[in-house]
Amino acid sequence: SQQGEEDPQALSIQEGENATMNCSYKTSINNLQWYRQNSGRGLVHLILIRSNEREKHSGRLRVTLDTSKKSSSLLITASRAADTASYFCATASTGGSYIPTFGRGTSLIVHP
Amino acid sequence: EAQVTQNPRYLITVTGKKLTVTCSQNMNHEYMSWYRQDPGLGLRQIYYSMNVEVTDKGDVPEGYKVSRKEKRNFPLILESPSPNQTSLYFCASRDSGVYYEQYFGPGTRLTVT
């Protein structure tokens, strides 16, 4: 069963604005990962946050994790047209195979 | 260069004609998996493997087979493809342990007519 669900399904912003995407999941996790996919291409890993971490940064990316609410958010600051892509959260459940399961993704369009 | 390769990248076939999509990784990863991606449904896991000769079903295994005879290869087999298997397929691999990301192949776009 798909574990993570991203929200919104689609997001359209202007270059320079911040983009925030959310992910909710259902069961206890070991970690949560965010991936990016350019149209029709393979997914690329962006950032991994462990279940005992609350916030993590990588360049213009900021990820938060709230295990009590079973939710995570991905913030892209000062967005660029090149950030246009789909973004997926993936969760690795406790006691499982640790091979993550994915949500349906958020489609982000950044207008120049 | 560390990578996951898939072949073919594009395939158009007819119902019932057996096909194999190959997947190979050069990172010595123990874990490998197959996903299919369909509009509105995101990525759904088909099968995964945690080591040589160890495979298990994912969320949508019906109509697919896999094998893991060597660590680097994880082919996906469609014994009798049907039109509802038209999709974009991704192979992925990762190191064992909890805190490792997956590396994805470029995808195989399959059309079954």
Boltz contact constraints between the chains, C-beta under 6 A:
constraints:
  - contact:
      token1: [A, 30]
      token2: [B, 98]
      max_distance: 6.0
  - contact:
      token1: [A, 31]
      token2: [B, 99]
      max_distance: 6.0
  - contact:
      token1: [A, 33]
      token2: [B, 101]
      max_distance: 6.0
  - contact:
      token1: [A, 42]
      token2: [B, 104]
      max_distance: 6.0
  - contact:
      token1: [A, 42]
      token2: [B, 105]
      max_distance: 6.0
  - contact:
      token1: [A, 42]
      token2: [B, 106]
      max_distance: 6.0
  - contact:
      token1: [A, 42]
      token2: [B, 107]
      max_distance: 6.0
  - contact:
      token1: [A, 43]
      token2: [B, 104]
      max_distance: 6.0
  - contact:
      token1: [A, 45]
      token2: [B, 101]
      max_distance: 6.0
  - contact:
      token1: [A, 48]
      token2: [B, 101]
      max_distance: 6.0
  - contact:
      token1: [A, 98]
      token2: [B, 98]
      max_distance: 6.0
  - contact:
      token1: [A, 99]
      token2: [B, 31]
      max_distance: 6.0
  - contact:
      token1: [A, 99]
      token2: [B, 33]
      max_distance: 6.0
  - contact:
      token1: [A, 99]
      token2: [B, 48]
      max_distance: 6.0
  - contact:
      token1: [A, 101]
      token2: [B, 45]
      max_distance: 6.0
  - contact:
      token1: [A, 102]
      token2: [B, 42]
      max_distance: 6.0
  - contact:
      token1: [A, 102]
      token2: [B, 43]
      max_distance: 6.0
  - contact:
      token1: [A, 103]
      token2: [B, 42]
      max_distance: 6.0
  - contact:
      token1: [A, 104]
      token2: [B, 42]
      max_distance: 6.0
  - contact:
      token1: [A, 105]
      token2: [B, 42]
      max_distance: 6.0
